[in-house]
Amino acid sequence: MASSKKPAMKVIEVTEEMSPAGMFLGALKSSRKKPGVVTALPSITYVRPSVKLDAAHIAAYAKVCGYSEAQGVPIIYPQMLTFPLMMAFFASPDCPWPGMGTVHLANRIAQHAILKAGDDLRVEVATGDLIAHEKGQVFNMEMKILRGDELVWDATQTLLRIGVKNPAGNKFVSALNADLPLSRQADIRAPGDIGRRYGKVSGDMNPIHLSALSAKLFGFRAAIAHGLWTKARALAQLMPPYAVAQASVNVEFKTPLFLPATASLWATHSELSTAFEVRNQKGDKPHLRGQITYA
């Protein structure tokens, strides 16, 4: 009789620092993958067992994303710590699809306690569920950051592999309301070099973000802003001008923000939440849609 028990979660520690060039080469090599039918991701957790928050790096990130020093460690900053683990997964046989060409569809983060420079953290990225989408296969990567035994931050990164036929899982359903009455709050300037500046801080040196020339090699008419930069830039504008202990943010990415550009920020506020969109300059096309919720 076959066992119904799930296979044990495999844990892989990543202790060596990899350069942005090394991570990009790993993503390029993964382009050779040609998977067959995929019904589930293997049960694997990638771990950085000890990561100390660096004050200089936090400041560099805050500057490129528009945060003030009074806002403390930005709520989305910890996602930078997961990037090497994501790239290790994409470059490994554990990931059935190539890293290049995989689209960031949605991103949910939750902060449970204030983080500070000098904190020693454990960073984890684990494989999650498969979800069916009209454009291909969606899959989740689950992220956790712990300070000792305390869960201080967690997130779900939702990715789309376009073109996968007969995708597995339940149908993707948006978790955000597209019909809320939003008002224009501010303009967001996205200069032509923001992809290079953000890439230097985040480690994400994907050519589609760096220049028009490199983006065209991958089928884009111009460089596009990192989705997580666009999200961070909006949060810097919308969140309180002080460090927030507990909050969650859910975002869905809609259309590329081609560089250079001036985008527009739209929002509606209530006592414990803010719904928002980053749109084009005219305000008639969303680049991302999101919801901030305060505990």
C-alpha positions as CSV (number, residue, x, y, z in Angstrom):
1,M,0.0,0.0,0.0
2,A,1.5,3.4,-1.0
3,S,2.3,5.9,1.7
4,S,0.2,9.1,1.8
5,K,2.9,10.9,3.8
6,K,4.5,14.0,2.1
7,P,8.2,13.8,1.4
8,A,10.4,15.4,4.0
9,M,11.4,19.0,3.4
10,K,15.0,19.1,2.1
11,V,17.1,22.0,3.6
12,I,19.9,23.6,1.6
13,E,22.2,26.1,3.3
14,V,23.7,28.8,1.2
15,T,26.7,30.3,3.1
16,E,28.9,31.5,0.3
17,E,28.2,35.0,-1.2
18,M,27.6,35.0,-4.9
19,S,28.3,38.0,-7.1
20,P,25.5,39.6,-9.2
21,A,27.4,38.4,-12.3
22,G,27.6,34.8,-10.9
23,M,23.8,34.8,-10.1
24,F,23.0,36.1,-13.6
25,L,25.2,33.4,-15.3
26,G,23.4,30.8,-13.2
27,A,20.0,32.2,-14.5
28,L,21.3,32.1,-18.1
29,K,22.4,28.5,-17.7
30,S,19.0,27.6,-16.4
31,S,17.5,28.6,-19.8
32,R,18.5,25.2,-21.1
33,K,15.8,23.6,-19.0
34,K,13.0,21.9,-20.9
35,P,10.7,20.4,-18.3
36,G,7.9,17.9,-19.1
37,V,4.7,17.9,-17.1
38,V,5.1,19.4,-13.6
39,T,2.4,18.6,-11.0
40,A,4.2,19.9,-7.9
41,L,7.5,21.6,-6.9
42,P,9.9,19.5,-4.8
43,S,9.8,20.2,-1.1
44,I,12.9,22.3,-0.5
45,T,13.9,25.2,1.8
46,Y,17.0,27.3,0.9
47,V,18.6,29.0,4.0
48,R,21.0,31.7,4.8
49,P,21.6,30.9,8.5
50,S,23.1,34.2,9.6
51,V,22.7,37.5,7.9
52,K,23.5,40.7,9.7
53,L,21.6,43.8,8.7
54,D,24.1,46.4,7.4
55,A,23.4,50.0,8.1
56,A,25.2,51.3,5.0
57,H,23.3,48.9,2.8
58,I,20.0,49.8,4.3
59,A,20.8,53.5,3.8
60,A,21.8,52.9,0.1
61,Y,18.5,51.0,-0.4
62,A,16.4,53.7,1.3
63,K,18.0,56.4,-0.9
64,V,17.4,54.7,-4.2
65,C,13.8,53.9,-3.2
66,G,12.9,57.3,-1.7
67,Y,12.6,56.4,2.0
68,S,13.6,58.8,4.8
69,E,15.9,57.8,7.7
70,A,13.0,58.2,10.1
71,Q,11.1,55.4,8.4
72,G,13.7,52.9,9.7
73,V,14.3,49.7,7.9
74,P,11.8,49.8,5.0
75,I,9.1,47.1,5.2
76,I,10.1,45.7,1.8
77,Y,13.9,45.8,2.4
78,P,14.1,42.2,3.8
79,Q,13.1,40.9,0.4
80,M,16.7,41.9,-0.7
81,L,18.0,39.3,1.7
82,T,16.1,36.5,-0.1
83,F,17.4,37.3,-3.6
84,P,20.5,35.0,-3.4
85,L,18.3,32.1,-2.3
86,M,15.9,32.7,-5.1
87,M,18.7,32.7,-7.6
88,A,20.2,29.5,-6.1
89,F,16.8,27.9,-6.6
90,F,16.5,29.0,-10.2
91,A,20.0,27.8,-11.1
92,S,19.4,24.4,-9.5
93,P,17.8,21.2,-10.9
94,D,15.1,21.7,-8.2
95,C,13.5,24.5,-10.3
96,P,11.8,23.0,-13.4
97,W,11.7,26.3,-15.3
98,P,14.4,28.7,-16.5
99,G,14.9,31.9,-14.4
100,M,15.1,34.1,-17.5
101,G,11.7,34.9,-18.8
102,T,9.9,34.1,-15.5
103,V,7.6,37.0,-14.6
104,H,6.9,38.5,-11.2
105,L,3.1,38.4,-11.0
106,A,2.4,39.3,-7.4
107,N,4.1,39.9,-4.0
108,R,2.8,39.8,-0.5
109,I,4.9,40.8,2.5
110,A,4.1,41.0,6.2
111,Q,6.3,42.6,8.9
112,H,5.7,41.4,12.5
113,A,8.4,43.5,14.4
114,I,10.7,46.4,13.8
115,L,14.1,45.5,12.3
116,K,17.3,47.4,13.1
117,A,20.8,47.6,11.7
118,G,22.9,44.9,13.4
119,D,20.2,42.4,13.7
120,D,21.4,38.8,13.1
121,L,18.7,37.1,11.0
122,R,18.0,33.7,9.5
123,V,16.6,33.9,6.0
124,E,14.5,31.1,4.4
125,V,13.0,30.6,1.0
126,A,10.8,27.5,0.4
127,T,9.0,26.1,-2.6
128,G,5.2,26.6,-2.5
129,D,2.0,25.9,-4.4
130,L,1.4,25.7,-8.1
131,I,-1.5,27.8,-9.5
132,A,-3.1,27.7,-12.9
133,H,-3.2,30.9,-15.0
134,E,-4.6,31.6,-18.4
135,K,-1.1,32.7,-19.5
136,G,0.8,29.7,-18.1
137,Q,2.0,28.2,-14.8
138,V,2.1,30.3,-11.6
139,F,4.1,29.1,-8.7
140,N,4.7,30.5,-5.2
141,M,7.9,30.9,-3.2
142,E,7.4,31.2,0.5
143,M,9.9,33.4,2.5
144,K,10.6,33.7,6.2
145,I,13.0,35.8,8.3
146,L,13.6,35.0,11.9
147,R,15.5,36.8,14.7
148,G,16.4,34.0,17.0
149,D,13.1,32.0,17.4
150,E,11.0,35.1,16.5
151,L,9.3,35.3,13.1
152,V,9.8,39.0,12.2
153,W,8.9,39.0,8.5
154,D,7.4,36.7,5.9
155,A,6.4,37.0,2.3
156,T,5.0,35.1,-0.7
157,Q,6.5,35.8,-4.1
158,T,4.2,34.7,-6.9
159,L,5.8,34.0,-10.3
160,L,4.4,33.2,-13.7
161,R,6.1,31.0,-16.3
162,I,4.4,32.1,-19.5
163,G,3.4,29.6,-22.1
164,V,3.1,26.4,-20.0
165,K,0.3,24.4,-21.3
166,N,-2.2,22.6,-19.0
167,P,-0.9,24.4,-15.8
168,A,-1.4,22.6,-12.5
169,G,-3.2,23.9,-9.4
170,N,-6.3,26.0,-8.6
171,K,-7.1,28.9,-10.9
172,F,-5.3,32.2,-10.0
173,V,-7.7,34.7,-8.5
174,S,-6.8,38.3,-7.8
175,A,-6.9,39.2,-4.1
176,L,-7.3,43.0,-4.8
177,N,-10.3,45.2,-5.5
178,A,-9.9,46.9,-8.9
179,D,-13.0,49.2,-8.4
180,L,-12.1,51.4,-5.5
181,P,-12.3,55.2,-6.0
182,L,-8.7,56.3,-5.9
183,S,-7.4,59.8,-6.2
184,R,-4.1,61.1,-7.6
185,Q,-1.6,61.6,-4.8
186,A,1.8,62.4,-6.4
187,D,4.0,61.7,-9.4
188,I,6.8,59.2,-9.3
189,R,9.9,59.9,-11.4
190,A,11.6,56.8,-12.8
191,P,14.9,58.0,-14.4
192,G,16.6,56.0,-17.1
193,D,19.3,54.8,-14.8
194,I,17.1,53.6,-11.9
195,G,17.4,50.0,-13.1
196,R,21.2,50.1,-12.8
197,R,21.0,52.0,-9.4
198,Y,18.5,49.6,-7.9
199,G,20.3,46.6,-9.4
200,K,23.5,47.6,-7.8
201,V,21.8,47.7,-4.4
202,S,19.6,44.7,-4.8
203,G,21.9,42.4,-6.7
204,D,19.2,42.0,-9.5
205,M,21.3,42.8,-12.6
206,N,18.8,41.3,-15.1
207,P,19.6,43.0,-18.4
208,I,16.0,43.9,-19.1
209,H,16.4,46.6,-16.3
210,L,19.8,48.0,-17.1
211,S,19.6,49.8,-20.5
212,A,17.6,50.0,-23.6
213,L,20.3,48.2,-25.5
214,S,20.4,45.2,-23.2
215,A,16.6,45.1,-22.8
216,K,16.2,44.9,-26.6
217,L,18.3,41.7,-26.6
218,F,15.5,40.1,-24.6
219,G,12.6,41.5,-26.6
220,F,11.8,44.7,-24.8
221,R,11.6,48.1,-26.6
222,A,13.3,49.8,-23.6
223,A,14.6,49.0,-20.1
224,I,11.9,48.4,-17.5
225,A,11.9,49.3,-13.9
226,H,12.2,46.5,-11.3
227,G,8.7,45.7,-10.0
228,L,10.0,45.6,-6.5
229,W,11.5,49.1,-6.9
230,T,8.2,50.4,-8.1
231,K,6.5,48.8,-5.1
232,A,9.1,50.2,-2.7
233,R,8.9,53.7,-4.2
234,A,5.1,53.8,-3.7
235,L,5.4,52.5,-0.1
236,A,8.0,55.2,0.7
237,Q,5.4,57.8,-0.3
238,L,2.3,56.1,1.2
239,M,3.5,54.7,4.6
240,P,3.9,56.8,7.7
241,P,7.0,59.0,8.2
242,Y,8.2,56.7,11.1
243,A,9.1,53.1,11.6
244,V,6.0,50.9,11.6
245,A,6.1,47.7,13.8
246,Q,3.4,45.6,12.1
247,A,2.0,45.9,8.6
248,S,1.3,43.9,5.5
249,V,1.4,44.8,1.8
250,N,-0.2,42.9,-1.1
251,V,0.7,43.9,-4.6
252,E,-0.1,42.6,-8.1
253,F,2.1,43.7,-11.1
254,K,0.1,44.7,-14.2
255,T,2.2,46.3,-17.0
256,P,5.9,47.1,-17.4
257,L,7.1,50.6,-16.5
258,F,9.4,51.5,-19.3
259,L,12.3,53.8,-18.5
260,P,12.6,56.7,-18.3
261,A,9.1,57.6,-17.2
262,T,7.0,59.7,-14.9
263,A,4.4,57.5,-13.3
264,S,1.4,58.6,-11.1
265,L,0.5,57.4,-7.6
266,W,-3.2,56.9,-6.8
267,A,-4.6,55.9,-3.4
268,T,-7.5,55.9,-1.0
269,H,-7.0,55.8,2.7
270,S,-9.0,54.4,5.6
271,E,-8.0,54.1,9.3
272,L,-6.2,50.8,9.0
273,S,-5.5,50.4,5.3
274,T,-4.5,52.1,2.1
275,A,-5.5,50.8,-1.4
276,F,-3.2,52.2,-4.2
277,E,-2.1,51.9,-7.7
278,V,1.0,53.1,-9.6
279,R,-0.3,54.2,-13.1
280,N,1.2,55.8,-16.2
281,Q,1.4,59.5,-16.3
282,K,-2.1,59.9,-17.8
283,G,-3.5,57.8,-15.0
284,D,-5.4,55.4,-17.3
285,K,-3.1,52.3,-17.1
286,P,-1.9,50.5,-13.9
287,H,1.6,49.3,-13.6
288,L,0.8,47.8,-10.2
289,R,-2.1,47.6,-7.8
290,G,-1.7,47.1,-4.0
291,Q,-3.2,47.2,-0.5
292,I,-1.4,48.2,2.7
293,T,-3.0,46.9,6.0
294,Y,-1.9,47.9,9.5
295,A,-2.2,45.7,12.5
